Amino acid sequence: MFLTETECERIAKRTADIVLAELRRDIHRSPNGNLMIEVVEVNTLPVSLRGGVAHD
């Protein structure tokens, strides 16, 4: 199955809308006025895929 350019654009826009809505839901102001972002998922890729150093 192949998608047309219009279908790809529609899917990309819908995906962006979903991500933006989730980001807005996870941003809060602390009592002192600072922005806080709630982290609900942590990247758990193996070190070899991240290119970093393991800290186990």
PDBQT receptor file of N, H, CA, C and O in Angstrom, charges set to zero:
ATOM      1  N   MET A   1       0.841  -1.177   0.000  1.00  0.00    +0.000 N 
ATOM      2  CA  MET A   1       0.000   0.000   0.000  1.00  0.00    +0.000 C 
ATOM      3  C   MET A   1       0.887   1.242   0.000  1.00  0.00    +0.000 C 
ATOM      4  O   MET A   1       1.812   1.354   0.805  1.00  0.00    +0.000 OA
ATOM      5  N   PHE A   2       0.606   2.149  -0.885  1.00  0.00    +0.000 N 
ATOM      6  H   PHE A   2      -0.145   2.058  -1.538  1.00  0.00    +0.000 HD
ATOM      7  CA  PHE A   2       1.343   3.401  -0.956  1.00  0.00    +0.000 C 
ATOM      8  C   PHE A   2       0.430   4.548  -0.549  1.00  0.00    +0.000 C 
ATOM      9  O   PHE A   2      -0.767   4.540  -0.836  1.00  0.00    +0.000 OA
ATOM     10  N   LEU A   3       1.009   5.529   0.119  1.00  0.00    +0.000 N 
ATOM     11  H   LEU A   3       1.981   5.536   0.353  1.00  0.00    +0.000 HD
ATOM     12  CA  LEU A   3       0.244   6.697   0.542  1.00  0.00    +0.000 C 
ATOM     13  C   LEU A   3       0.539   7.860  -0.384  1.00  0.00    +0.000 C 
ATOM     14  O   LEU A   3       1.660   8.016  -0.869  1.00  0.00    +0.000 OA
ATOM     15  N   THR A   4      -0.472   8.668  -0.623  1.00  0.00    +0.000 N 
ATOM     16  H   THR A   4      -1.382   8.541  -0.229  1.00  0.00    +0.000 HD
ATOM     17  CA  THR A   4      -0.257   9.875  -1.416  1.00  0.00    +0.000 C 
ATOM     18  C   THR A   4       0.420  10.919  -0.535  1.00  0.00    +0.000 C 
ATOM     19  O   THR A   4       0.476  10.770   0.686  1.00  0.00    +0.000 OA
ATOM     20  N   GLU A   5       0.925  11.957  -1.149  1.00  0.00    +0.000 N 
ATOM     21  H   GLU A   5       0.879  12.079  -2.141  1.00  0.00    +0.000 HD
ATOM     22  CA  GLU A   5       1.568  13.034  -0.393  1.00  0.00    +0.000 C 
ATOM     23  C   GLU A   5       0.571  13.671   0.568  1.00  0.00    +0.000 C 
ATOM     24  O   GLU A   5       0.921  13.997   1.702  1.00  0.00    +0.000 OA
ATOM     25  N   THR A   6      -0.657  13.846   0.123  1.00  0.00    +0.000 N 
ATOM     26  H   THR A   6      -0.942  13.581  -0.798  1.00  0.00    +0.000 HD
ATOM     27  CA  THR A   6      -1.693  14.436   0.975  1.00  0.00    +0.000 C 
ATOM     28  C   THR A   6      -1.976  13.555   2.186  1.00  0.00    +0.000 C 
ATOM     29  O   THR A   6      -2.140  14.065   3.294  1.00  0.00    +0.000 OA
ATOM     30  N   GLU A   7      -2.036  12.250   1.990  1.00  0.00    +0.000 N 
ATOM     31  H   GLU A   7      -1.903  11.836   1.089  1.00  0.00    +0.000 HD
ATOM     32  CA  GLU A   7      -2.264  11.333   3.102  1.00  0.00    +0.000 C 
ATOM     33  C   GLU A   7      -1.106  11.371   4.091  1.00  0.00    +0.000 C 
ATOM     34  O   GLU A   7      -1.322  11.344   5.302  1.00  0.00    +0.000 OA
ATOM     35  N   CYS A   8       0.120  11.435   3.584  1.00  0.00    +0.000 N 
ATOM     36  H   CYS A   8       0.296  11.458   2.600  1.00  0.00    +0.000 HD
ATOM     37  CA  CYS A   8       1.302  11.531   4.458  1.00  0.00    +0.000 C 
ATOM     38  C   CYS A   8       1.264  12.815   5.270  1.00  0.00    +0.000 C 
ATOM     39  O   CYS A   8       1.559  12.806   6.465  1.00  0.00    +0.000 OA
ATOM     40  N   GLU A   9       0.901  13.922   4.626  1.00  0.00    +0.000 N 
ATOM     41  H   GLU A   9       0.661  13.930   3.655  1.00  0.00    +0.000 HD
ATOM     42  CA  GLU A   9       0.813  15.202   5.329  1.00  0.00    +0.000 C 
ATOM     43  C   GLU A   9      -0.264  15.157   6.405  1.00  0.00    +0.000 C 
ATOM     44  O   GLU A   9      -0.069  15.685   7.500  1.00  0.00    +0.000 OA
ATOM     45  N   ARG A  10      -1.394  14.534   6.104  1.00  0.00    +0.000 N 
ATOM     46  H   ARG A  10      -1.553  14.106   5.214  1.00  0.00    +0.000 HD
ATOM     47  CA  ARG A  10      -2.490  14.418   7.070  1.00  0.00    +0.000 C 
ATOM     48  C   ARG A  10      -2.052  13.594   8.279  1.00  0.00    +0.000 C 
ATOM     49  O   ARG A  10      -2.350  13.954   9.417  1.00  0.00    +0.000 OA
ATOM     50  N   ILE A  11      -1.351  12.499   8.037  1.00  0.00    +0.000 N 
ATOM     51  H   ILE A  11      -1.108  12.207   7.112  1.00  0.00    +0.000 HD
ATOM     52  CA  ILE A  11      -0.855  11.650   9.131  1.00  0.00    +0.000 C 
ATOM     53  C   ILE A  11       0.173  12.409   9.969  1.00  0.00    +0.000 C 
ATOM     54  O   ILE A  11       0.141  12.341  11.198  1.00  0.00    +0.000 OA
ATOM     55  N   ALA A  12       1.083  13.131   9.315  1.00  0.00    +0.000 N 
ATOM     56  H   ALA A  12       1.109  13.187   8.317  1.00  0.00    +0.000 HD
ATOM     57  CA  ALA A  12       2.106  13.901  10.038  1.00  0.00    +0.000 C 
ATOM     58  C   ALA A  12       1.467  14.980  10.894  1.00  0.00    +0.000 C 
ATOM     59  O   ALA A  12       1.877  15.183  12.037  1.00  0.00    +0.000 OA
ATOM     60  N   LYS A  13       0.464  15.679  10.358  1.00  0.00    +0.000 N 
ATOM     61  H   LYS A  13       0.131  15.514   9.430  1.00  0.00    +0.000 HD
ATOM     62  CA  LYS A  13      -0.196  16.738  11.124  1.00  0.00    +0.000 C 
ATOM     63  C   LYS A  13      -0.931  16.154  12.329  1.00  0.00    +0.000 C 
ATOM     64  O   LYS A  13      -0.869  16.710  13.425  1.00  0.00    +0.000 OA
ATOM     65  N   ARG A  14      -1.619  15.048  12.128  1.00  0.00    +0.000 N 
ATOM     66  H   ARG A  14      -1.669  14.597  11.238  1.00  0.00    +0.000 HD
ATOM     67  CA  ARG A  14      -2.346  14.420  13.236  1.00  0.00    +0.000 C 
ATOM     68  C   ARG A  14      -1.381  13.943  14.321  1.00  0.00    +0.000 C 
ATOM     69  O   ARG A  14      -1.655  14.095  15.511  1.00  0.00    +0.000 OA
ATOM     70  N   THR A  15      -0.266  13.374  13.911  1.00  0.00    +0.000 N 
ATOM     71  H   THR A  15      -0.043  13.250  12.944  1.00  0.00    +0.000 HD
ATOM     72  CA  THR A  15       0.747  12.926  14.872  1.00  0.00    +0.000 C 
ATOM     73  C   THR A  15       1.298  14.112  15.654  1.00  0.00    +0.000 C 
ATOM     74  O   THR A  15       1.457  14.036  16.872  1.00  0.00    +0.000 OA
ATOM     75  N   ALA A  16       1.589  15.207  14.957  1.00  0.00    +0.000 N 
ATOM     76  H   ALA A  16       1.460  15.269  13.967  1.00  0.00    +0.000 HD
ATOM     77  CA  ALA A  16       2.097  16.411  15.624  1.00  0.00    +0.000 C 
ATOM     78  C   ALA A  16       1.066  16.959  16.607  1.00  0.00    +0.000 C 
ATOM     79  O   ALA A  16       1.427  17.393  17.701  1.00  0.00    +0.000 OA
ATOM     80  N   ASP A  17      -0.211  16.944  16.232  1.00  0.00    +0.000 N 
ATOM     81  H   ASP A  17      -0.505  16.591  15.343  1.00  0.00    +0.000 HD
ATOM     82  CA  ASP A  17      -1.271  17.413  17.129  1.00  0.00    +0.000 C 
ATOM     83  C   ASP A  17      -1.330  16.575  18.402  1.00  0.00    +0.000 C 
ATOM     84  O   ASP A  17      -1.502  17.110  19.497  1.00  0.00    +0.000 OA
ATOM     85  N   ILE A  18      -1.186  15.265  18.255  1.00  0.00    +0.000 N 
ATOM     86  H   ILE A  18      -1.046  14.830  17.366  1.00  0.00    +0.000 HD
ATOM     87  CA  ILE A  18      -1.220  14.368  19.417  1.00  0.00    +0.000 C 
ATOM     88  C   ILE A  18      -0.032  14.634  20.334  1.00  0.00    +0.000 C 
ATOM     89  O   ILE A  18      -0.194  14.726  21.551  1.00  0.00    +0.000 OA
ATOM     90  N   VAL A  19       1.164  14.758  19.755  1.00  0.00    +0.000 N 
ATOM     91  H   VAL A  19       1.296  14.683  18.767  1.00  0.00    +0.000 HD
ATOM     92  CA  VAL A  19       2.373  15.007  20.553  1.00  0.00    +0.000 C 
ATOM     93  C   VAL A  19       2.262  16.345  21.275  1.00  0.00    +0.000 C 
ATOM     94  O   VAL A  19       2.612  16.441  22.451  1.00  0.00    +0.000 OA
ATOM     95  N   LEU A  20       1.779  17.376  20.588  1.00  0.00    +0.000 N 
ATOM     96  H   LEU A  20       1.494  17.298  19.632  1.00  0.00    +0.000 HD
ATOM     97  CA  LEU A  20       1.635  18.693  21.204  1.00  0.00    +0.000 C 
ATOM     98  C   LEU A  20       0.630  18.650  22.355  1.00  0.00    +0.000 C 
ATOM     99  O   LEU A  20       0.868  19.250  23.403  1.00  0.00    +0.000 OA
ATOM    100  N   ALA A  21      -0.477  17.957  22.173  1.00  0.00    +0.000 N 
ATOM    101  H   ALA A  21      -0.671  17.470  21.321  1.00  0.00    +0.000 HD
ATOM    102  CA  ALA A  21      -1.478  17.844  23.241  1.00  0.00    +0.000 C 
ATOM    103  C   ALA A  21      -0.888  17.139  24.459  1.00  0.00    +0.000 C 
ATOM    104  O   ALA A  21      -1.140  17.550  25.592  1.00  0.00    +0.000 OA
ATOM    105  N   GLU A  22      -0.108  16.086  24.241  1.00  0.00    +0.000 N 
ATOM    106  H   GLU A  22       0.097  15.752  23.321  1.00  0.00    +0.000 HD
ATOM    107  CA  GLU A  22       0.513  15.372  25.361  1.00  0.00    +0.000 C 
ATOM    108  C   GLU A  22       1.555  16.240  26.054  1.00  0.00    +0.000 C 
ATOM    109  O   GLU A  22       1.666  16.216  27.280  1.00  0.00    +0.000 OA
ATOM    110  N   LEU A  23       2.316  17.004  25.284  1.00  0.00    +0.000 N 
ATOM    111  H   LEU A  23       2.226  17.023  24.288  1.00  0.00    +0.000 HD
ATOM    112  CA  LEU A  23       3.315  17.887  25.880  1.00  0.00    +0.000 C 
ATOM    113  C   LEU A  23       2.642  18.955  26.727  1.00  0.00    +0.000 C 
ATOM    114  O   LEU A  23       3.089  19.236  27.839  1.00  0.00    +0.000 OA
ATOM    115  N   ARG A  24       1.579  19.547  26.217  1.00  0.00    +0.000 N 
ATOM    116  H   ARG A  24       1.216  19.318  25.314  1.00  0.00    +0.000 HD
ATOM    117  CA  ARG A  24       0.860  20.568  26.984  1.00  0.00    +0.000 C 
ATOM    118  C   ARG A  24       0.296  19.999  28.278  1.00  0.00    +0.000 C 
ATOM    119  O   ARG A  24       0.249  20.691  29.295  1.00  0.00    +0.000 OA
ATOM    120  N   ARG A  25      -0.131  18.743  28.245  1.00  0.00    +0.000 N 
ATOM    121  H   ARG A  25      -0.092  18.180  27.419  1.00  0.00    +0.000 HD
ATOM    122  CA  ARG A  25      -0.685  18.110  29.438  1.00  0.00    +0.000 C 
ATOM    123  C   ARG A  25       0.392  17.902  30.499  1.00  0.00    +0.000 C 
ATOM    124  O   ARG A  25       0.100  17.918  31.695  1.00  0.00    +0.000 OA
ATOM    125  N   ASP A  26       1.630  17.709  30.067  1.00  0.00    +0.000 N 
ATOM    126  H   ASP A  26       1.867  17.697  29.096  1.00  0.00    +0.000 HD
ATOM    127  CA  ASP A  26       2.710  17.375  30.992  1.00  0.00    +0.000 C 
ATOM    128  C   ASP A  26       3.520  18.584  31.459  1.00  0.00    +0.000 C 
ATOM    129  O   ASP A  26       4.469  18.424  32.226  1.00  0.00    +0.000 OA
ATOM    130  N   ILE A  27       3.162  19.796  31.009  1.00  0.00    +0.000 N 
ATOM    131  H   ILE A  27       2.391  19.926  30.386  1.00  0.00    +0.000 HD
ATOM    132  CA  ILE A  27       3.877  21.001  31.440  1.00  0.00    +0.000 C 
ATOM    133  C   ILE A  27       3.059  21.689  32.530  1.00  0.00    +0.000 C 
ATOM    134  O   ILE A  27       1.863  21.928  32.362  1.00  0.00    +0.000 OA
ATOM    135  N   HIS A  28       3.706  22.001  33.632  1.00  0.00    +0.000 N 
ATOM    136  H   HIS A  28       4.677  21.806  33.768  1.00  0.00    +0.000 HD
ATOM    137  CA  HIS A  28       3.032  22.641  34.758  1.00  0.00    +0.000 C 
ATOM    138  C   HIS A  28       3.897  23.792  35.260  1.00  0.00    +0.000 C 
ATOM    139  O   HIS A  28       5.096  23.835  34.985  1.00  0.00    +0.000 OA
ATOM    140  N   ARG A  29       3.296  24.718  35.992  1.00  0.00    +0.000 N 
ATOM    141  H   ARG A  29       2.322  24.682  36.216  1.00  0.00    +0.000 HD
ATOM    142  CA  ARG A  29       4.041  25.785  36.658  1.00  0.00    +0.000 C 
ATOM    143  C   ARG A  29       4.205  25.417  38.125  1.00  0.00    +0.000 C 
ATOM    144  O   ARG A  29       3.252  25.022  38.796  1.00  0.00    +0.000 OA
ATOM    145  N   SER A  30       5.434  25.556  38.605  1.00  0.00    +0.000 N 
ATOM    146  H   SER A  30       6.208  25.877  38.060  1.00  0.00    +0.000 HD
ATOM    147  CA  SER A  30       5.679  25.310  40.024  1.00  0.00    +0.000 C 
ATOM    148  C   SER A  30       5.177  26.523  40.810  1.00  0.00    +0.000 C 
ATOM    149  O   SER A  30       4.892  27.563  40.216  1.00  0.00    +0.000 OA
ATOM    150  N   PRO A  31       5.066  26.405  42.131  1.00  0.00    +0.000 N 
ATOM    151  CA  PRO A  31       4.592  27.534  42.941  1.00  0.00    +0.000 C 
ATOM    152  C   PRO A  31       5.432  28.801  42.766  1.00  0.00    +0.000 C 
ATOM    153  O   PRO A  31       4.914  29.907  42.923  1.00  0.00    +0.000 OA
ATOM    154  N   ASN A  32       6.728  28.657  42.442  1.00  0.00    +0.000 N 
ATOM    155  H   ASN A  32       7.149  27.759  42.315  1.00  0.00    +0.000 HD
ATOM    156  CA  ASN A  32       7.566  29.845  42.265  1.00  0.00    +0.000 C 
ATOM    157  C   ASN A  32       7.542  30.362  40.829  1.00  0.00    +0.000 C 
ATOM    158  O   ASN A  32       8.281  31.288  40.494  1.00  0.00    +0.000 OA
ATOM    159  N   GLY A  33       6.694  29.770  39.973  1.00  0.00    +0.000 N 
ATOM    160  H   GLY A  33       6.093  29.018  40.245  1.00  0.00    +0.000 HD
ATOM    161  CA  GLY A  33       6.520  30.278  38.617  1.00  0.00    +0.000 C 
ATOM    162  C   GLY A  33       7.353  29.607  37.547  1.00  0.00    +0.000 C 
ATOM    163  O   GLY A  33       7.189  29.904  36.363  1.00  0.00    +0.000 OA
ATOM    164  N   ASN A  34       8.255  28.698  37.940  1.00  0.00    +0.000 N 
ATOM    165  H   ASN A  34       8.388  28.457  38.901  1.00  0.00    +0.000 HD
ATOM    166  CA  ASN A  34       9.074  28.007  36.941  1.00  0.00    +0.000 C 
ATOM    167  C   ASN A  34       8.252  26.964  36.198  1.00  0.00    +0.000 C 
ATOM    168  O   ASN A  34       7.331  26.371  36.759  1.00  0.00    +0.000 OA
ATOM    169  N   LEU A  35       8.595  26.744  34.923  1.00  0.00    +0.000 N 
ATOM    170  H   LEU A  35       9.343  27.226  34.467  1.00  0.00    +0.000 HD
ATOM    171  CA  LEU A  35       7.938  25.685  34.167  1.00  0.00    +0.000 C 
ATOM    172  C   LEU A  35       8.514  24.345  34.574  1.00  0.00    +0.000 C 
ATOM    173  O   LEU A  35       9.727  24.208  34.738  1.00  0.00    +0.000 OA
ATOM    174  N   MET A  36       7.651  23.357  34.738  1.00  0.00    +0.000 N 
ATOM    175  H   MET A  36       6.666  23.468  34.606  1.00  0.00    +0.000 HD
ATOM    176  CA  MET A  36       8.079  22.002  35.067  1.00  0.00    +0.000 C 
ATOM    177  C   MET A  36       7.476  21.067  34.031  1.00  0.00    +0.000 C 
ATOM    178  O   MET A  36       6.297  21.184  33.697  1.00  0.00    +0.000 OA
ATOM    179  N   ILE A  37       8.276  20.143  33.522  1.00  0.00    +0.000 N 
ATOM    180  H   ILE A  37       9.234  20.047  33.793  1.00  0.00    +0.000 HD
ATOM    181  CA  ILE A  37       7.787  19.151  32.577  1.00  0.00    +0.000 C 
ATOM    182  C   ILE A  37       7.817  17.795  33.257  1.00  0.00    +0.000 C 
ATOM    183  O   ILE A  37       8.860  17.351  33.736  1.00  0.00    +0.000 OA
ATOM    184  N   GLU A  38       6.676  17.149  33.294  1.00  0.00    +0.000 N 
ATOM    185  H   GLU A  38       5.828  17.510  32.905  1.00  0.00    +0.000 HD
ATOM    186  CA  GLU A  38       6.580  15.821  33.898  1.00  0.00    +0.000 C 
ATOM    187  C   GLU A  38       7.109  14.793  32.908  1.00  0.00    +0.000 C 
ATOM    188  O   GLU A  38       6.605  14.684  31.790  1.00  0.00    +0.000 OA
ATOM    189  N   VAL A  39       8.121  14.043  33.316  1.00  0.00    +0.000 N 
ATOM    190  H   VAL A  39       8.531  14.132  34.224  1.00  0.00    +0.000 HD
ATOM    191  CA  VAL A  39       8.696  13.011  32.452  1.00  0.00    +0.000 C 
ATOM    192  C   VAL A  39       7.998  11.703  32.770  1.00  0.00    +0.000 C 
ATOM    193  O   VAL A  39       8.040  11.217  33.900  1.00  0.00    +0.000 OA
ATOM    194  N   VAL A  40       7.356  11.141  31.757  1.00  0.00    +0.000 N 
ATOM    195  H   VAL A  40       7.322  11.536  30.839  1.00  0.00    +0.000 HD
ATOM    196  CA  VAL A  40       6.594   9.917  31.988  1.00  0.00    +0.000 C 
ATOM    197  C   VAL A  40       7.207   8.708  31.297  1.00  0.00    +0.000 C 
ATOM    198  O   VAL A  40       6.724   7.588  31.463  1.00  0.00    +0.000 OA
ATOM    199  N   GLU A  41       8.263   8.924  30.525  1.00  0.00    +0.000 N 
ATOM    200  H   GLU A  41       8.655   9.834  30.389  1.00  0.00    +0.000 HD
ATOM    201  CA  GLU A  41       8.916   7.807  29.850  1.00  0.00    +0.000 C 
ATOM    202  C   GLU A  41      10.412   8.088  29.789  1.00  0.00    +0.000 C 
ATOM    203  O   GLU A  41      10.831   9.202  29.477  1.00  0.00    +0.000 OA
ATOM    204  N   VAL A  42      11.202   7.083  30.086  1.00  0.00    +0.000 N 
ATOM    205  H   VAL A  42      10.862   6.178  30.340  1.00  0.00    +0.000 HD
ATOM    206  CA  VAL A  42      12.652   7.220  30.052  1.00  0.00    +0.000 C 
ATOM    207  C   VAL A  42      13.189   6.312  28.959  1.00  0.00    +0.000 C 
ATOM    208  O   VAL A  42      12.778   5.158  28.838  1.00  0.00    +0.000 OA
ATOM    209  N   ASN A  43      14.109   6.839  28.166  1.00  0.00    +0.000 N 
ATOM    210  H   ASN A  43      14.444   7.777  28.264  1.00  0.00    +0.000 HD
ATOM    211  CA  ASN A  43      14.703   6.054  27.089  1.00  0.00    +0.000 C 
ATOM    212  C   ASN A  43      15.512   4.917  27.701  1.00  0.00    +0.000 C 
ATOM    213  O   ASN A  43      16.445   5.153  28.468  1.00  0.00    +0.000 OA
ATOM    214  N   THR A  44      15.157   3.700  27.362  1.00  0.00    +0.000 N 
ATOM    215  H   THR A  44      14.400   3.508  26.739  1.00  0.00    +0.000 HD
ATOM    216  CA  THR A  44      15.843   2.541  27.934  1.00  0.00    +0.000 C 
ATOM    217  C   THR A  44      16.583   1.741  26.869  1.00  0.00    +0.000 C 
ATOM    218  O   THR A  44      16.756   0.530  27.006  1.00  0.00    +0.000 OA
ATOM    219  N   LEU A  45      17.017   2.414  25.812  1.00  0.00    +0.000 N 
ATOM    220  H   LEU A  45      16.877   3.398  25.701  1.00  0.00    +0.000 HD
ATOM    221  CA  LEU A  45      17.783   1.723  24.777  1.00  0.00    +0.000 C 
ATOM    222  C   LEU A  45      19.104   1.221  25.346  1.00  0.00    +0.000 C 
ATOM    223  O   LEU A  45      19.661   1.847  26.247  1.00  0.00    +0.000 OA
ATOM    224  N   PRO A  46      19.611   0.110  24.841  1.00  0.00    +0.000 N 
ATOM    225  CA  PRO A  46      20.929  -0.356  25.276  1.00  0.00    +0.000 C 
ATOM    226  C   PRO A  46      21.998   0.698  24.989  1.00  0.00    +0.000 C 
ATOM    227  O   PRO A  46      21.869   1.485  24.051  1.00  0.00    +0.000 OA
ATOM    228  N   VAL A  47      23.036   0.706  25.792  1.00  0.00    +0.000 N 
ATOM    229  H   VAL A  47      23.141   0.067  26.554  1.00  0.00    +0.000 HD
ATOM    230  CA  VAL A  47      24.108   1.689  25.644  1.00  0.00    +0.000 C 
ATOM    231  C   VAL A  47      24.668   1.667  24.231  1.00  0.00    +0.000 C 
ATOM    232  O   VAL A  47      24.993   2.718  23.678  1.00  0.00    +0.000 OA
ATOM    233  N   SER A  48      24.786   0.491  23.645  1.00  0.00    +0.000 N 
ATOM    234  H   SER A  48      24.522  -0.363  24.094  1.00  0.00    +0.000 HD
ATOM    235  CA  SER A  48      25.368   0.396  22.302  1.00  0.00    +0.000 C 
ATOM    236  C   SER A  48      24.543   1.165  21.279  1.00  0.00    +0.000 C 
ATOM    237  O   SER A  48      25.092   1.653  20.291  1.00  0.00    +0.000 OA
ATOM    238  N   LEU A  49      23.236   1.284  21.495  1.00  0.00    +0.000 N 
ATOM    239  H   LEU A  49      22.790   0.888  22.298  1.00  0.00    +0.000 HD
ATOM    240  CA  LEU A  49      22.385   2.029  20.567  1.00  0.00    +0.000 C 
ATOM    241  C   LEU A  49      22.332   3.510  20.905  1.00  0.00    +0.000 C 
ATOM    242  O   LEU A  49      22.126   4.340  20.019  1.00  0.00    +0.000 OA
ATOM    243  N   ARG A  50      22.519   3.857  22.191  1.00  0.00    +0.000 N 
ATOM    244  H   ARG A  50      22.687   3.183  22.911  1.00  0.00    +0.000 HD
ATOM    245  CA  ARG A  50      22.501   5.257  22.604  1.00  0.00    +0.000 C 
ATOM    246  C   ARG A  50      23.812   5.946  22.295  1.00  0.00    +0.000 C 
ATOM    247  O   ARG A  50      23.841   7.154  22.059  1.00  0.00    +0.000 OA
ATOM    248  N   GLY A  51      24.880   5.201  22.293  1.00  0.00    +0.000 N 
ATOM    249  H   GLY A  51      24.856   4.220  22.484  1.00  0.00    +0.000 HD
ATOM    250  CA  GLY A  51      26.195   5.807  22.095  1.00  0.00    +0.000 C 
ATOM    251  C   GLY A  51      26.742   6.421  23.368  1.00  0.00    +0.000 C 
ATOM    252  O   GLY A  51      27.656   7.244  23.312  1.00  0.00    +0.000 OA
ATOM    253  N   GLY A  52      26.200   6.037  24.519  1.00  0.00    +0.000 N 
ATOM    254  H   GLY A  52      25.457   5.368  24.564  1.00  0.00    +0.000 HD
ATOM    255  CA  GLY A  52      26.646   6.610  25.780  1.00  0.00    +0.000 C 
ATOM    256  C   GLY A  52      27.367   5.594  26.633  1.00  0.00    +0.000 C 
ATOM    257  O   GLY A  52      27.785   4.539  26.155  1.00  0.00    +0.000 OA
ATOM    258  N   VAL A  53      27.508   5.925  27.901  1.00  0.00    +0.000 N 
ATOM    259  H   VAL A  53      27.168   6.782  28.289  1.00  0.00    +0.000 HD
ATOM    260  CA  VAL A  53      28.204   5.058  28.850  1.00  0.00    +0.000 C 
ATOM    261  C   VAL A  53      27.182   4.535  29.850  1.00  0.00    +0.000 C 
ATOM    262  O   VAL A  53      26.327   5.291  30.312  1.00  0.00    +0.000 OA
ATOM    263  N   ALA A  54      27.258   3.275  30.183  1.00  0.00    +0.000 N 
ATOM    264  H   ALA A  54      27.952   2.661  29.808  1.00  0.00    +0.000 HD
ATOM    265  CA  ALA A  54      26.325   2.676  31.141  1.00  0.00    +0.000 C 
ATOM    266  C   ALA A  54      26.655   3.125  32.555  1.00  0.00    +0.000 C 
ATOM    267  O   ALA A  54      27.823   3.225  32.930  1.00  0.00    +0.000 OA
ATOM    268  N   HIS A  55      25.622   3.392  33.332  1.00  0.00    +0.000 N 
ATOM    269  H   HIS A  55      24.673   3.311  33.027  1.00  0.00    +0.000 HD
ATOM    270  CA  HIS A  55      25.767   3.756  34.745  1.00  0.00    +0.000 C 
ATOM    271  C   HIS A  55      24.860   2.841  35.547  1.00  0.00    +0.000 C 
ATOM    272  O   HIS A  55      23.876   3.300  36.127  1.00  0.00    +0.000 OA
ATOM    273  N   ASP A  56      25.175   1.556  35.588  1.00  0.00    +0.000 N 
ATOM    274  H   ASP A  56      25.975   1.183  35.117  1.00  0.00    +0.000 HD
ATOM    275  CA  ASP A  56      24.321   0.586  36.284  1.00  0.00    +0.000 C 
ATOM    276  C   ASP A  56      24.651   0.501  37.742  1.00  0.00    +0.000 C 
ATOM    277  O   ASP A  56      24.026  -0.268  38.473  1.00  0.00    +0.000 OA
TER     278      ASP A  56
